[in-house]
Amino acid sequence: MNLNSAEVIVRPYISDLGLKLGVELLLINDQTIEFNSGWAFFYNSLKYVEGGSISDALAGNAPLIVSKRDGTVHITGTAQPIEDYIREFERR
């Protein structure tokens, strides 16, 4: 699996989440983190990404990890730095 195939997997997940929230979401590609076992993807509302107004930003939008091994999507959290979630993912 490569980054492009991981993006193909995570984009529909983010799109569905946006439909549930009633807001268009966008991957923030320049924040994607590759690590040994996968990629951590970040996203926010399209309005926030384009305009930068904090009132358009999402709250609680935990990064998503896509596994290199099997392409599964894993939700992280927002209570800890992403590095902690990555370490925990790699331990499993």
Phi and psi in radians as a Rosetta constraint file:
Dihedral C 1 N 2 CA 2 C 2 CIRCULARHARMONIC -2.151 0.35
Dihedral N 2 CA 2 C 2 N 3 CIRCULARHARMONIC 3.117 0.35
Dihedral C 2 N 3 CA 3 C 3 CIRCULARHARMONIC -1.019 0.35
Dihedral N 3 CA 3 C 3 N 4 CIRCULARHARMONIC -0.760 0.35
Dihedral C 3 N 4 CA 4 C 4 CIRCULARHARMONIC -1.064 0.35
Dihedral N 4 CA 4 C 4 N 5 CIRCULARHARMONIC -0.758 0.35
Dihedral C 4 N 5 CA 5 C 5 CIRCULARHARMONIC -1.198 0.35
Dihedral N 5 CA 5 C 5 N 6 CIRCULARHARMONIC -0.571 0.35
Dihedral C 5 N 6 CA 6 C 6 CIRCULARHARMONIC -1.160 0.35
Dihedral N 6 CA 6 C 6 N 7 CIRCULARHARMONIC -0.679 0.35
Dihedral C 6 N 7 CA 7 C 7 CIRCULARHARMONIC -1.125 0.35
Dihedral N 7 CA 7 C 7 N 8 CIRCULARHARMONIC -0.688 0.35
Dihedral C 7 N 8 CA 8 C 8 CIRCULARHARMONIC -1.046 0.35
Dihedral N 8 CA 8 C 8 N 9 CIRCULARHARMONIC -0.611 0.35
Dihedral C 8 N 9 CA 9 C 9 CIRCULARHARMONIC -1.298 0.35
Dihedral N 9 CA 9 C 9 N 10 CIRCULARHARMONIC -0.758 0.35
Dihedral C 9 N 10 CA 10 C 10 CIRCULARHARMONIC -1.410 0.35
Dihedral N 10 CA 10 C 10 N 11 CIRCULARHARMONIC -0.488 0.35
Dihedral C 10 N 11 CA 11 C 11 CIRCULARHARMONIC -1.025 0.35
Dihedral N 11 CA 11 C 11 N 12 CIRCULARHARMONIC -0.831 0.35
Dihedral C 11 N 12 CA 12 C 12 CIRCULARHARMONIC -1.101 0.35
Dihedral N 12 CA 12 C 12 N 13 CIRCULARHARMONIC -0.589 0.35
Dihedral C 12 N 13 CA 13 C 13 CIRCULARHARMONIC -1.069 0.35
Dihedral N 13 CA 13 C 13 N 14 CIRCULARHARMONIC -0.812 0.35
Dihedral C 13 N 14 CA 14 C 14 CIRCULARHARMONIC -1.180 0.35
Dihedral N 14 CA 14 C 14 N 15 CIRCULARHARMONIC -0.667 0.35
Dihedral C 14 N 15 CA 15 C 15 CIRCULARHARMONIC -1.094 0.35
Dihedral N 15 CA 15 C 15 N 16 CIRCULARHARMONIC -0.793 0.35
Dihedral C 15 N 16 CA 16 C 16 CIRCULARHARMONIC -1.093 0.35
Dihedral N 16 CA 16 C 16 N 17 CIRCULARHARMONIC -0.719 0.35
Dihedral C 16 N 17 CA 17 C 17 CIRCULARHARMONIC -1.074 0.35
Dihedral N 17 CA 17 C 17 N 18 CIRCULARHARMONIC -0.742 0.35
Dihedral C 17 N 18 CA 18 C 18 CIRCULARHARMONIC -1.068 0.35
Dihedral N 18 CA 18 C 18 N 19 CIRCULARHARMONIC -0.703 0.35
Dihedral C 18 N 19 CA 19 C 19 CIRCULARHARMONIC -1.079 0.35
Dihedral N 19 CA 19 C 19 N 20 CIRCULARHARMONIC -0.743 0.35
Dihedral C 19 N 20 CA 20 C 20 CIRCULARHARMONIC -1.117 0.35
Dihedral N 20 CA 20 C 20 N 21 CIRCULARHARMONIC -0.645 0.35
Dihedral C 20 N 21 CA 21 C 21 CIRCULARHARMONIC -1.473 0.35
Dihedral N 21 CA 21 C 21 N 22 CIRCULARHARMONIC -0.276 0.35
Dihedral C 21 N 22 CA 22 C 22 CIRCULARHARMONIC 1.306 0.35
Dihedral N 22 CA 22 C 22 N 23 CIRCULARHARMONIC 0.536 0.35
Dihedral C 22 N 23 CA 23 C 23 CIRCULARHARMONIC -2.516 0.35
Dihedral N 23 CA 23 C 23 N 24 CIRCULARHARMONIC 2.492 0.35
Dihedral C 23 N 24 CA 24 C 24 CIRCULARHARMONIC -1.371 0.35
Dihedral N 24 CA 24 C 24 N 25 CIRCULARHARMONIC 2.228 0.35
Dihedral C 24 N 25 CA 25 C 25 CIRCULARHARMONIC -1.867 0.35
Dihedral N 25 CA 25 C 25 N 26 CIRCULARHARMONIC 2.703 0.35
Dihedral C 25 N 26 CA 26 C 26 CIRCULARHARMONIC -2.414 0.35
Dihedral N 26 CA 26 C 26 N 27 CIRCULARHARMONIC 2.349 0.35
Dihedral C 26 N 27 CA 27 C 27 CIRCULARHARMONIC -1.184 0.35
Dihedral N 27 CA 27 C 27 N 28 CIRCULARHARMONIC 2.470 0.35
Dihedral C 27 N 28 CA 28 C 28 CIRCULARHARMONIC -1.821 0.35
Dihedral N 28 CA 28 C 28 N 29 CIRCULARHARMONIC 1.532 0.35
Dihedral C 28 N 29 CA 29 C 29 CIRCULARHARMONIC -1.024 0.35
Dihedral N 29 CA 29 C 29 N 30 CIRCULARHARMONIC -0.620 0.35
Dihedral C 29 N 30 CA 30 C 30 CIRCULARHARMONIC -1.307 0.35
Dihedral N 30 CA 30 C 30 N 31 CIRCULARHARMONIC -0.048 0.35
Dihedral C 30 N 31 CA 31 C 31 CIRCULARHARMONIC -1.807 0.35
Dihedral N 31 CA 31 C 31 N 32 CIRCULARHARMONIC -0.090 0.35
Dihedral C 31 N 32 CA 32 C 32 CIRCULARHARMONIC -1.037 0.35
Dihedral N 32 CA 32 C 32 N 33 CIRCULARHARMONIC 2.374 0.35
Dihedral C 32 N 33 CA 33 C 33 CIRCULARHARMONIC -1.999 0.35
Dihedral N 33 CA 33 C 33 N 34 CIRCULARHARMONIC 2.153 0.35
Dihedral C 33 N 34 CA 34 C 34 CIRCULARHARMONIC -1.682 0.35
Dihedral N 34 CA 34 C 34 N 35 CIRCULARHARMONIC 2.403 0.35
Dihedral C 34 N 35 CA 35 C 35 CIRCULARHARMONIC -2.450 0.35
Dihedral N 35 CA 35 C 35 N 36 CIRCULARHARMONIC 3.115 0.35
Dihedral C 35 N 36 CA 36 C 36 CIRCULARHARMONIC -0.909 0.35
Dihedral N 36 CA 36 C 36 N 37 CIRCULARHARMONIC -0.754 0.35
Dihedral C 36 N 37 CA 37 C 37 CIRCULARHARMONIC -1.738 0.35
Dihedral N 37 CA 37 C 37 N 38 CIRCULARHARMONIC -0.098 0.35
Dihedral C 37 N 38 CA 38 C 38 CIRCULARHARMONIC 3.040 0.35
Dihedral N 38 CA 38 C 38 N 39 CIRCULARHARMONIC -2.735 0.35
Dihedral C 38 N 39 CA 39 C 39 CIRCULARHARMONIC -2.307 0.35
Dihedral N 39 CA 39 C 39 N 40 CIRCULARHARMONIC 2.500 0.35
Dihedral C 39 N 40 CA 40 C 40 CIRCULARHARMONIC -1.824 0.35
Dihedral N 40 CA 40 C 40 N 41 CIRCULARHARMONIC 2.165 0.35
Dihedral C 40 N 41 CA 41 C 41 CIRCULARHARMONIC -1.913 0.35
Dihedral N 41 CA 41 C 41 N 42 CIRCULARHARMONIC 2.427 0.35
Dihedral C 41 N 42 CA 42 C 42 CIRCULARHARMONIC -1.992 0.35
Dihedral N 42 CA 42 C 42 N 43 CIRCULARHARMONIC 2.626 0.35
Dihedral C 42 N 43 CA 43 C 43 CIRCULARHARMONIC -2.618 0.35
Dihedral N 43 CA 43 C 43 N 44 CIRCULARHARMONIC 2.856 0.35
Dihedral C 43 N 44 CA 44 C 44 CIRCULARHARMONIC -2.778 0.35
Dihedral N 44 CA 44 C 44 N 45 CIRCULARHARMONIC 3.131 0.35
Dihedral C 44 N 45 CA 45 C 45 CIRCULARHARMONIC -1.218 0.35
Dihedral N 45 CA 45 C 45 N 46 CIRCULARHARMONIC 2.559 0.35
Dihedral C 45 N 46 CA 46 C 46 CIRCULARHARMONIC -1.019 0.35
Dihedral N 46 CA 46 C 46 N 47 CIRCULARHARMONIC -0.716 0.35
Dihedral C 46 N 47 CA 47 C 47 CIRCULARHARMONIC -1.031 0.35
Dihedral N 47 CA 47 C 47 N 48 CIRCULARHARMONIC -0.747 0.35
Dihedral C 47 N 48 CA 48 C 48 CIRCULARHARMONIC -1.176 0.35
Dihedral N 48 CA 48 C 48 N 49 CIRCULARHARMONIC -0.792 0.35
Dihedral C 48 N 49 CA 49 C 49 CIRCULARHARMONIC -1.073 0.35
Dihedral N 49 CA 49 C 49 N 50 CIRCULARHARMONIC -0.713 0.35
Dihedral C 49 N 50 CA 50 C 50 CIRCULARHARMONIC -1.373 0.35
Dihedral N 50 CA 50 C 50 N 51 CIRCULARHARMONIC -0.673 0.35
Dihedral C 50 N 51 CA 51 C 51 CIRCULARHARMONIC -1.819 0.35
Dihedral N 51 CA 51 C 51 N 52 CIRCULARHARMONIC -0.447 0.35
Dihedral C 51 N 52 CA 52 C 52 CIRCULARHARMONIC 1.382 0.35
Dihedral N 52 CA 52 C 52 N 53 CIRCULARHARMONIC 0.082 0.35
Dihedral C 52 N 53 CA 53 C 53 CIRCULARHARMONIC -1.334 0.35
Dihedral N 53 CA 53 C 53 N 54 CIRCULARHARMONIC 2.172 0.35
Dihedral C 53 N 54 CA 54 C 54 CIRCULARHARMONIC -1.042 0.35
Dihedral N 54 CA 54 C 54 N 55 CIRCULARHARMONIC -0.457 0.35
Dihedral C 54 N 55 CA 55 C 55 CIRCULARHARMONIC -1.191 0.35
Dihedral N 55 CA 55 C 55 N 56 CIRCULARHARMONIC -0.291 0.35
Dihedral C 55 N 56 CA 56 C 56 CIRCULARHARMONIC -1.677 0.35
Dihedral N 56 CA 56 C 56 N 57 CIRCULARHARMONIC -0.088 0.35
Dihedral C 56 N 57 CA 57 C 57 CIRCULARHARMONIC -1.334 0.35
Dihedral N 57 CA 57 C 57 N 58 CIRCULARHARMONIC 2.601 0.35
Dihedral C 57 N 58 CA 58 C 58 CIRCULARHARMONIC -1.369 0.35
Dihedral N 58 CA 58 C 58 N 59 CIRCULARHARMONIC 2.690 0.35
Dihedral C 58 N 59 CA 59 C 59 CIRCULARHARMONIC -2.028 0.35
Dihedral N 59 CA 59 C 59 N 60 CIRCULARHARMONIC 2.342 0.35
Dihedral C 59 N 60 CA 60 C 60 CIRCULARHARMONIC 1.368 0.35
Dihedral N 60 CA 60 C 60 N 61 CIRCULARHARMONIC 0.386 0.35
Dihedral C 60 N 61 CA 61 C 61 CIRCULARHARMONIC -1.495 0.35
Dihedral N 61 CA 61 C 61 N 62 CIRCULARHARMONIC 1.512 0.35
Dihedral C 61 N 62 CA 62 C 62 CIRCULARHARMONIC -1.167 0.35
Dihedral N 62 CA 62 C 62 N 63 CIRCULARHARMONIC 2.394 0.35
Dihedral C 62 N 63 CA 63 C 63 CIRCULARHARMONIC -1.024 0.35
Dihedral N 63 CA 63 C 63 N 64 CIRCULARHARMONIC 2.714 0.35
Dihedral C 63 N 64 CA 64 C 64 CIRCULARHARMONIC -1.946 0.35
Dihedral N 64 CA 64 C 64 N 65 CIRCULARHARMONIC 2.438 0.35
Dihedral C 64 N 65 CA 65 C 65 CIRCULARHARMONIC -1.905 0.35
Dihedral N 65 CA 65 C 65 N 66 CIRCULARHARMONIC 2.326 0.35
Dihedral C 65 N 66 CA 66 C 66 CIRCULARHARMONIC -1.924 0.35
Dihedral N 66 CA 66 C 66 N 67 CIRCULARHARMONIC 2.196 0.35
Dihedral C 66 N 67 CA 67 C 67 CIRCULARHARMONIC -1.302 0.35
Dihedral N 67 CA 67 C 67 N 68 CIRCULARHARMONIC 2.334 0.35
Dihedral C 67 N 68 CA 68 C 68 CIRCULARHARMONIC -1.227 0.35
Dihedral N 68 CA 68 C 68 N 69 CIRCULARHARMONIC -0.483 0.35
Dihedral C 68 N 69 CA 69 C 69 CIRCULARHARMONIC -1.225 0.35
Dihedral N 69 CA 69 C 69 N 70 CIRCULARHARMONIC -0.854 0.35
Dihedral C 69 N 70 CA 70 C 70 CIRCULARHARMONIC -2.328 0.35
Dihedral N 70 CA 70 C 70 N 71 CIRCULARHARMONIC 0.057 0.35
Dihedral C 70 N 71 CA 71 C 71 CIRCULARHARMONIC 1.320 0.35
Dihedral N 71 CA 71 C 71 N 72 CIRCULARHARMONIC 0.202 0.35
Dihedral C 71 N 72 CA 72 C 72 CIRCULARHARMONIC -1.316 0.35
Dihedral N 72 CA 72 C 72 N 73 CIRCULARHARMONIC 2.638 0.35
Dihedral C 72 N 73 CA 73 C 73 CIRCULARHARMONIC -1.758 0.35
Dihedral N 73 CA 73 C 73 N 74 CIRCULARHARMONIC 2.318 0.35
Dihedral C 73 N 74 CA 74 C 74 CIRCULARHARMONIC -2.189 0.35
Dihedral N 74 CA 74 C 74 N 75 CIRCULARHARMONIC 2.272 0.35
Dihedral C 74 N 75 CA 75 C 75 CIRCULARHARMONIC -1.464 0.35
Dihedral N 75 CA 75 C 75 N 76 CIRCULARHARMONIC 2.347 0.35
Dihedral C 75 N 76 CA 76 C 76 CIRCULARHARMONIC -1.619 0.35
Dihedral N 76 CA 76 C 76 N 77 CIRCULARHARMONIC -2.321 0.35
Dihedral C 76 N 77 CA 77 C 77 CIRCULARHARMONIC -2.718 0.35
Dihedral N 77 CA 77 C 77 N 78 CIRCULARHARMONIC -3.085 0.35
Dihedral C 77 N 78 CA 78 C 78 CIRCULARHARMONIC -2.134 0.35
Dihedral N 78 CA 78 C 78 N 79 CIRCULARHARMONIC -0.026 0.35
Dihedral C 78 N 79 CA 79 C 79 CIRCULARHARMONIC -1.358 0.35
Dihedral N 79 CA 79 C 79 N 80 CIRCULARHARMONIC -0.413 0.35
Dihedral C 79 N 80 CA 80 C 80 CIRCULARHARMONIC -2.204 0.35
Dihedral N 80 CA 80 C 80 N 81 CIRCULARHARMONIC 2.850 0.35
Dihedral C 80 N 81 CA 81 C 81 CIRCULARHARMONIC -1.088 0.35
Dihedral N 81 CA 81 C 81 N 82 CIRCULARHARMONIC 2.629 0.35
Dihedral C 81 N 82 CA 82 C 82 CIRCULARHARMONIC -0.998 0.35
Dihedral N 82 CA 82 C 82 N 83 CIRCULARHARMONIC -0.560 0.35
Dihedral C 82 N 83 CA 83 C 83 CIRCULARHARMONIC -1.034 0.35
Dihedral N 83 CA 83 C 83 N 84 CIRCULARHARMONIC -0.598 0.35
Dihedral C 83 N 84 CA 84 C 84 CIRCULARHARMONIC -1.167 0.35
Dihedral N 84 CA 84 C 84 N 85 CIRCULARHARMONIC -0.727 0.35
Dihedral C 84 N 85 CA 85 C 85 CIRCULARHARMONIC -1.179 0.35
Dihedral N 85 CA 85 C 85 N 86 CIRCULARHARMONIC -0.645 0.35
Dihedral C 85 N 86 CA 86 C 86 CIRCULARHARMONIC -1.130 0.35
Dihedral N 86 CA 86 C 86 N 87 CIRCULARHARMONIC -0.804 0.35
Dihedral C 86 N 87 CA 87 C 87 CIRCULARHARMONIC -1.026 0.35
Dihedral N 87 CA 87 C 87 N 88 CIRCULARHARMONIC -0.766 0.35
Dihedral C 87 N 88 CA 88 C 88 CIRCULARHARMONIC -1.114 0.35
Dihedral N 88 CA 88 C 88 N 89 CIRCULARHARMONIC -0.726 0.35
Dihedral C 88 N 89 CA 89 C 89 CIRCULARHARMONIC -1.080 0.35
Dihedral N 89 CA 89 C 89 N 90 CIRCULARHARMONIC -0.759 0.35
Dihedral C 89 N 90 CA 90 C 90 CIRCULARHARMONIC -1.209 0.35
Dihedral N 90 CA 90 C 90 N 91 CIRCULARHARMONIC -0.472 0.35
Dihedral C 90 N 91 CA 91 C 91 CIRCULARHARMONIC -1.179 0.35
Dihedral N 91 CA 91 C 91 N 92 CIRCULARHARMONIC -0.575 0.35
